[in-house]
Amino acid sequence: MITPDKKTKKKNILTAIAILAFMVFLFLFTLFNVGVFDRQI
């Protein structure tokens, strides 16, 4: 089993944050497109 060093752990955390941020962005973008907020982008 590979023991992850601090660099790998930090990279994994950054990747997780990036994926979560991207998912939130897509979710909001979909809501805007559907017209829930009834606003123009």
TORPA-4810 file (N, C-alpha, C, O; in nm, 3 decimals):
<nodes>
NODE_1_0.084_-0.120_0.000_0.000_0.000_0.000_0.088_0.125_0.000_0.185_0.135_0.076_M
NODE_2_0.054_0.218_-0.084_0.134_0.341_-0.094_0.094_0.437_0.017_-0.024_0.466_0.037_I
NODE_3_0.193_0.486_0.090_0.164_0.584_0.194_0.165_0.724_0.132_0.268_0.769_0.082_T
NODE_4_0.050_0.791_0.134_0.042_0.925_0.073_0.118_1.029_0.155_0.101_1.039_0.276_P
NODE_5_0.200_1.106_0.086_0.271_1.213_0.155_0.182_1.337_0.159_0.070_1.336_0.108_D
NODE_6_0.232_1.444_0.221_0.150_1.564_0.237_0.114_1.625_0.102_0.004_1.678_0.085_K
NODE_7_0.207_1.617_0.006_0.181_1.676_-0.126_0.062_1.608_-0.193_-0.025_1.675_-0.249_K
NODE_8_0.060_1.475_-0.188_-0.049_1.401_-0.252_-0.182_1.429_-0.181_-0.285_1.447_-0.246_T
NODE_9_-0.178_1.433_-0.047_-0.300_1.459_0.028_-0.356_1.597_-0.005_-0.476_1.613_-0.024_K
NODE_10_-0.266_1.696_-0.013_-0.310_1.833_-0.046_-0.371_1.836_-0.185_-0.472_1.903_-0.208_K
NODE_11_-0.309_1.764_-0.279_-0.360_1.761_-0.417_-0.498_1.697_-0.421_-0.587_1.744_-0.493_K
NODE_12_-0.517_1.589_-0.342_-0.647_1.522_-0.337_-0.755_1.615_-0.283_-0.866_1.618_-0.334_N
NODE_13_-0.721_1.690_-0.178_-0.817_1.784_-0.119_-0.853_1.892_-0.219_-0.970_1.928_-0.234_I
NODE_14_-0.752_1.946_-0.289_-0.778_2.049_-0.390_-0.867_1.994_-0.501_-0.957_2.063_-0.548_L
NODE_15_-0.841_1.870_-0.543_-0.922_1.809_-0.648_-1.066_1.793_-0.602_-1.160_1.821_-0.677_T
NODE_16_-1.085_1.749_-0.478_-1.219_1.733_-0.424_-1.293_1.867_-0.420_-1.410_1.875_-0.457_A
NODE_17_-1.224_1.971_-0.375_-1.284_2.105_-0.369_-1.321_2.152_-0.509_-1.428_2.210_-0.529_I
NODE_18_-1.232_2.128_-0.606_-1.259_2.171_-0.743_-1.381_2.100_-0.799_-1.465_2.162_-0.865_A
NODE_19_-1.393_1.969_-0.773_-1.508_1.893_-0.823_-1.637_1.943_-0.758_-1.739_1.959_-0.826_I
NODE_20_-1.633_1.967_-0.627_-1.751_2.017_-0.557_-1.792_2.153_-0.611_-1.911_2.179_-0.634_L
NODE_21_-1.694_2.242_-0.631_-1.724_2.376_-0.683_-1.785_2.366_-0.822_-1.879_2.440_-0.854_A
NODE_22_-1.733_2.275_-0.904_-1.784_2.257_-1.039_-1.928_2.205_-1.036_-2.012_2.249_-1.115_F
NODE_23_-1.956_2.112_-0.943_-2.092_2.059_-0.930_-2.189_2.168_-0.887_-2.300_2.176_-0.939_M
NODE_24_-2.149_2.252_-0.793_-2.234_2.363_-0.748_-2.259_2.458_-0.863_-2.371_2.506_-0.882_V
NODE_25_-2.154_2.487_-0.941_-2.167_2.576_-1.056_-2.267_2.520_-1.157_-2.354_2.592_-1.205_F
NODE_26_-2.255_2.391_-1.188_-2.348_2.328_-1.283_-2.490_2.331_-1.228_-2.585_2.356_-1.302_L
NODE_27_-2.506_2.305_-1.098_-2.638_2.305_-1.035_-2.703_2.442_-1.047_-2.819_2.453_-1.087_F
NODE_28_-2.629_2.548_-1.012_-2.683_2.684_-1.022_-2.712_2.722_-1.167_-2.813_2.785_-1.196_L
NODE_29_-2.621_2.682_-1.257_-2.639_2.713_-1.399_-2.765_2.648_-1.452_-2.839_2.708_-1.530_F
NODE_30_-2.791_2.523_-1.410_-2.913_2.452_-1.451_-3.036_2.523_-1.398_-3.134_2.540_-1.470_T
NODE_31_-3.032_2.566_-1.271_-3.146_2.637_-1.213_-3.173_2.766_-1.290_-3.288_2.800_-1.317_L
NODE_32_-3.067_2.838_-1.325_-3.084_2.961_-1.401_-3.146_2.932_-1.537_-3.235_3.004_-1.582_F
NODE_33_-3.099_2.826_-1.603_-3.151_2.790_-1.735_-3.299_2.748_-1.728_-3.378_2.782_-1.816_N
NODE_34_-3.334_2.674_-1.623_-3.474_2.631_-1.607_-3.563_2.753_-1.580_-3.680_2.755_-1.619_V
NODE_35_-3.507_2.854_-1.513_-3.582_2.976_-1.489_-3.636_2.983_-1.348_-3.734_3.054_-1.323_G
NODE_36_-3.575_2.913_-1.254_-3.621_2.916_-1.115_-3.605_3.056_-1.057_-3.693_3.106_-0.987_V
NODE_37_-3.492_3.118_-1.086_-3.466_3.251_-1.034_-3.526_3.361_-1.121_-3.534_3.477_-1.080_F
NODE_38_-3.568_3.323_-1.242_-3.633_3.417_-1.333_-3.548_3.542_-1.356_-3.595_3.655_-1.343_D
NODE_39_-3.421_3.518_-1.390_-3.328_3.629_-1.416_-3.248_3.601_-1.541_-3.232_3.486_-1.581_R
NODE_40_-3.199_3.705_-1.604_-3.113_3.690_-1.718_-2.969_3.680_-1.674_-2.926_3.751_-1.583_Q
NODE_41_-2.893_3.591_-1.737_-2.750_3.580_-1.704_-2.673_3.687_-1.781_-2.551_3.697_-1.769_I
</nodes>
